[in-house]
Amino acid sequence: MTAAAGARPTETAVIVPVPATEPVVAGLRRRLDRAAAWGVPAHVTVLYPFVGPGQVDDALVGRIADLTRDVPAFDCTFGRCGWFDDDVLWLVPDPDRPFRDLTAAFVDAFPDHPPYGGDYPDVVPHLTVGHRSSASPAELRAAEAELTGRLPLTARIDHATLIAGNDEPGSWHTVAVLPFGPEA
C-alpha cells in the first residue's frame, strides 16, 4: 500500500490488522470511522501514537520485530459490541490478554510513547467500528444492531504492522509487517 500522493506521514502506530472482520465492518467503518477513509484497516491498536515518521529506520523496525516475534499466533473471536460511553462503538476481542500483553511489552520498550498519549490508565483492546465525532448516536446504535446479527467473527491473529500517515484520505500505509512467533 502506498501513501496518497503528496501526503507526508505525520504519525505512526503499531496495530494488529484484522482482515477477517472487513467483510462485516468495512462499510460501517467507511461511514462511521474517519480513520477508515484515511486508509487505516480494521484493527486492534497496540501503540498509538508511536514514534515520529522521521524516527523510523531499520534499527527501529528490527527492535519492534523482536517484540512481536515473542508473541505466539492465536485465534480471536469478536462476539459482541462494546462502548466507550456513548462515543465509540467497538468489537470486543476474546481473548484480549494477548493484545494487552503486546501493548505492555511496547510500553516497557518505549516508555516515552504511552498508548493514546497516556490519556487512559487502562488501555482496553478493541476494534473500533464508529465514533460519535463521525456519526450520530442513532447511527451508532443502528450499526450495533446490524453488527449483533452478524457476530461472532473469528480471526487468526499472526502479525502486527507499523503504519504511518496523517488525516488525509488514503494517507496511511504499511511501513513494516511484524510477524508473530509460532503458536505456543
N, C-alpha and C positions, 0 to 999 in steps of 0.2 A: 504494500500500500504506500502511496506517496502523498506528501502534503499538497494541499491546494496551492495552485500557482500563486506565488508572491506571499504566501502565508509563512512567516517565520515563527517557529515554535517559541513560546514564552514560558511554558511549563512542561514538567514531566510527571509521570505517575507510573507506579507498578500496579498492574491489575492481573486478575485471573479471568481471562475471557471465557464465556460460557456459550459457545456457538449452538449447543443443543437447545438452548432456550429461544433462539432467534425466531424460529417459525411462529412461536406464540407471542413473543413480546415485541418484535421489531416494529410492527405497525403502531402499537400503543406507544412505544418509546418515541417514534418519529413525531407523534402528536403531543406527547406529554412530558418529554425529557429533552431539553435543548442540547444536551451532550450527544444525543444520537445524531443530530444534524451536524455536529462538529466532527463526526466520524468515530466517536467512541463506541465500541461494540458493547453488547450486553456483557456485564462483568461483575465480579466482586472485587472491590478495591483492597489492595494490600497496603499501599502507601501513596497518599496524595495530600499536599503537594510534595514532590520529591526534589531532586537537585535541579538547578537551572540547566537548560539545554546545553549551555557552553561548558558545563562540567562533565558531560557525558563523553567518555573515551573508552578505549579498550580495557584499561585497568578497572574502571568502574563497572563495566559490563561483566568482566571476569569476577569481580568481587560479589556482585549480586547473583551471578550464575552459581557461585559456590553456595550461597544461601538457599537457593531453590533446589539445588541438587540434593540437599539433605531432606527434602520433603518427599515422602512416598506418594505416588499417584493414588487417587482414591475416587470412589463413586460418591455422588452427592445428589440428593433429591431436593427439589424445590416444590414443597407440597402445600404451602399456604402463603397468604399475603400477610405482610406486616405493615405497620405505620409508624412514622416518627411524627407524633402529634397528629394533626390533620394536614401536614405539609408534604410528606413524602410517602408514596406508595411503593412498596418493595416486596420482593420474593424472599422468603426465609430459607437459607440453605441448611440442610441437615445431612451430615454433621456440620457444625460451624467451627468446631475445635481446630481442624487443620488450618482454616483461614486465620483464626485468632493467633495460632502459634506462628504462622508465617509473618503476620504483621508484627508480632512481638520480636521475632528474630530480626526483622528490618529495623525496628525501633532501637534494639540493642546495638545493631551495627551502625546505625545512622541517627544518633540521639539528637542531632541538630535539626532533624526533619520529622517532627511529631506528626502523626496522622491528623489530617484536617486542621493543621496549624496548631494543634493542641486544644481545639475548641471543645472536644468531647472527652470526658475522662474514661468512658467505656466505649471502645470502638466496636460497634455491632456489625458483624459481617452481613451483607445484604446485596441484592441485585436490584438496583433502582429501576422502577418502571415509569414513575412520573413524579413531578414536583408541582407544588401549588404555584410556583413562580411561572410555570408554563401552562397551567390548566386550572380550571375552576374545581372547587370541591366536588361538585356534581359529576364532572367529567372523571375525576379520580375515582369516585365511588362506582361509577358505571364501569370503569376499567377493572376495578376489583371484582365486580360481579362477573364480568366476562372472563377474567382470569380464573376465578374459582372453578368454573365449569371445565377448564382445560388443564387443571392440575391433577396429579403431580407430573413434574418433568424431572427426568433423571439425566445426569450428565457425568461423563468421565472427566475428571479434573487431573490433568497431567502436565500442565505448564503455566507459567505466568508470562507476562510480556511487559517490557519497558516501552511506554508510549510517550510521544511528545506532540504538542500542538498549542493551539490558542482558541479563542472563542469565535473563530471564523468558520463558516460551513466547510466541511471536508478537510479541516486542517490537521486533525490528529492522525498520527500514523505510528506504525510499529517500528521501534528502533532496534529491539532485540527480543528474540524468543528465548525464554528461560526454562528449559525442561526440568521437570521434577525427576527424582530418582525412581528406581524400581519400587514396586509395591513391597511393603514390609512383610 
